[in-house]
Amino acid sequence: MKRTLSIFSISVLAVVMIAGAVGAGTQQTSATDTESVTRFSDGSDTGGQSTLTRTEDMVHVTVEAARLRVGNAYTLWWVVFNDPSACSAPGCGEDDIFNADGSLNEAGVMAAGIAVGHATGNLARADRTTEFGGRLMRNDASGAHQIVIPAGLGAENVLLTASGLDAEVHVVVQNHGEARRGFRLLRQLTRFQVGCNPNCKDVQFAVHLP
């Protein structure tokens, strides 16, 4: 089975999206689907869920994460395939982003318009759960998100360039370790591989197909 992205590691699951159309006639103007949140370590279901709502100009995600480590800081990351039809068979995944030696697959990233960036962050509660919520606007170059890979390695620092209805969207939960305090906590919750205590690790993910 083809694997998907763990920001810099891999996953083991592809999930089928169920989309609903809203509006007059057969024209699709928005769609919502809910998918299971899965562990990177063994592909098992965490009991959490990710709900993605789309329009042509926006995607919005709500993630209910479970089985986290109490008191740890977590971030949520967008992984957007703006042109999933350009991904290699059988679907969008790690080999579209990385070569076998771990270097960036620039041709694959450009072909599929791949982008990776920050969505939000939160702390795990005493019941080992937390919620994340994030919105991504089409062609947003405002700098509201930390962007690790801009869409298709383009000059503009954006994540979503395609219609939100057409993009394939993966969300990744990254563990930054035990929560710090003050400014150091803010950095844990907002930056990629920052404030790791002692290490940062991608732990969970969900996949939303167009």
C-alpha positions in Angstrom: 0.0 0.0 0.0 1.2 3.5 -0.8 2.1 5.6 2.2 1.2 9.2 3.0 3.1 12.0 4.6 4.1 12.4 8.2 5.7 15.8 7.5 9.1 14.0 7.3 8.0 10.4 8.0 5.2 8.0 6.7 1.8 6.7 7.3 0.0 3.5 6.4 -3.6 4.3 5.5 -5.8 5.8 2.7 -9.3 6.8 3.6 -12.2 7.3 1.2 -14.1 10.6 1.4 -17.9 10.8 1.3 -18.9 14.2 0.0 -22.2 16.0 0.0 -23.3 18.6 -2.5 -25.2 21.7 -1.5 -26.9 24.2 -3.8 -29.1 24.4 -6.9 -29.1 21.7 -9.6 -26.1 19.4 -9.6 -23.4 22.0 -9.0 -21.3 21.2 -5.9 -20.7 24.3 -3.9 -19.6 22.8 -0.5 -18.8 19.4 0.9 -18.1 17.9 4.4 -16.6 14.6 5.3 -15.5 13.0 8.6 -12.6 10.6 8.8 -10.9 8.5 11.5 -7.7 9.8 13.0 -5.0 7.1 12.8 -1.7 6.4 14.5 1.5 6.7 12.5 3.2 4.0 14.5 0.9 1.1 13.6 -2.0 2.4 11.5 -4.6 1.8 14.3 -7.6 3.9 14.9 -7.2 6.3 17.8 -10.9 6.8 18.3 -10.5 10.5 17.2 -12.0 12.0 14.1 -11.3 14.8 11.6 -14.1 16.7 9.9 -13.3 18.8 6.8 -15.7 21.3 5.2 -14.8 22.7 1.8 -15.9 25.4 -0.5 -14.2 26.6 -3.7 -12.2 29.2 -1.7 -11.8 27.6 1.7 -11.2 24.5 3.7 -12.0 24.2 7.4 -11.0 21.3 9.7 -12.0 20.3 13.1 -10.0 17.5 14.7 -11.1 15.7 17.9 -7.8 13.9 18.9 -7.7 11.1 21.5 -5.1 8.9 23.2 -2.6 11.7 23.6 0.0 12.2 26.3 -1.4 14.2 29.2 0.1 17.7 29.5 2.0 17.6 26.2 1.9 20.3 23.6 0.7 19.3 20.1 0.5 21.1 16.7 -1.7 20.3 13.7 -0.3 20.6 10.2 -1.9 21.0 6.8 -0.5 18.7 4.0 -2.2 19.9 0.8 -2.1 18.2 -2.6 -3.5 20.9 -4.8 -3.5 18.7 -7.9 -4.0 15.1 -6.7 -4.4 13.9 -10.2 -0.7 14.4 -10.7 0.3 12.2 -7.8 2.0 8.9 -8.6 -0.1 5.7 -8.5 -2.0 4.6 -6.6 -2.5 7.9 -4.8 -0.9 10.9 -3.1 1.7 10.0 -0.5 5.2 10.1 0.7 6.9 9.3 -2.6 5.4 12.3 -4.2 7.3 14.5 -1.6 10.5 12.5 -0.9 12.9 10.6 -2.9 14.2 7.2 -1.7 17.2 8.8 -0.1 15.0 11.2 1.9 15.7 14.3 -0.2 12.9 16.5 -1.4 11.2 15.2 -4.6 11.0 18.6 -6.3 9.4 17.2 -9.4 6.7 15.5 -7.5 6.1 18.5 -5.2 5.7 20.8 -8.2 3.6 18.4 -10.2 1.0 17.9 -7.5 1.3 21.4 -6.1 2.1 20.0 -2.7 2.2 22.3 0.4 2.8 21.8 4.1 2.0 24.4 6.8 0.8 25.1 10.3 -2.9 24.9 11.2 -3.1 25.3 15.0 -1.9 23.9 18.3 -3.3 22.9 21.7 -2.5 21.0 24.9 -3.6 17.5 25.8 -6.1 17.4 28.7 -6.3 15.0 31.6 -8.5 12.7 29.6 -5.8 12.4 26.9 -7.9 14.4 24.4 -7.8 17.8 22.7 -9.5 19.7 19.9 -8.0 21.5 16.9 -9.7 23.9 14.5 -8.2 25.6 11.5 -9.2 27.3 8.3 -7.3 27.7 5.1 -8.2 30.3 2.5 -7.4 29.9 -1.2 -4.4 31.9 -2.4 -3.8 33.3 1.1 -0.4 35.0 1.1 -1.0 36.9 4.3 1.6 35.0 6.3 -0.9 33.7 8.8 0.6 30.2 8.6 4.1 29.0 9.1 4.8 27.3 5.7 7.3 24.5 5.6 6.7 23.7 1.8 4.9 26.4 -0.3 2.4 25.1 -2.8 4.4 23.5 -5.7 7.6 25.3 -4.5 6.0 28.4 -6.0 7.3 32.0 -5.4 4.2 32.9 -3.4 4.1 31.6 0.2 0.7 29.9 0.0 -0.8 26.5 0.9 -4.1 26.3 -1.0 -4.0 27.3 -4.7 -6.6 24.9 -6.2 -10.3 24.9 -5.5 -11.0 23.6 -2.0 -13.3 21.1 -3.5 -10.6 19.6 -5.7 -7.6 19.5 -3.3 -6.6 16.4 -1.3 -6.0 17.4 2.3 -4.1 15.5 4.9 -3.8 16.7 8.5 -1.0 15.6 10.8 -0.7 15.9 14.6 2.8 16.5 15.9 3.8 15.9 19.5 6.2 18.5 20.9 6.6 16.8 24.3 5.8 18.1 27.7 4.3 21.6 27.6 6.7 24.5 28.5 5.6 27.9 29.9 5.2 31.4 28.6 6.9 32.3 25.3 8.5 28.8 25.0 5.0 27.3 25.1 3.8 29.7 22.4 6.6 28.6 20.2 5.8 24.9 20.8 2.2 25.5 19.7 3.0 27.5 16.6 6.3 26.4 15.0 7.5 23.3 13.2 10.0 21.2 15.1 10.4 23.9 17.8 10.3 23.6 21.6 10.7 19.9 21.3 10.8 18.5 24.9 12.9 16.5 24.3 11.8 15.4 20.8 9.1 16.3 18.3 7.3 13.4 16.6 4.4 13.1 14.2 2.0 10.8 15.9 -1.5 10.9 14.2 -3.0 11.8 10.9 -6.2 11.8 8.8 -6.8 11.9 5.1 -9.5 13.8 3.2 -9.8 12.8 -0.4 -11.6 15.2 -2.9 
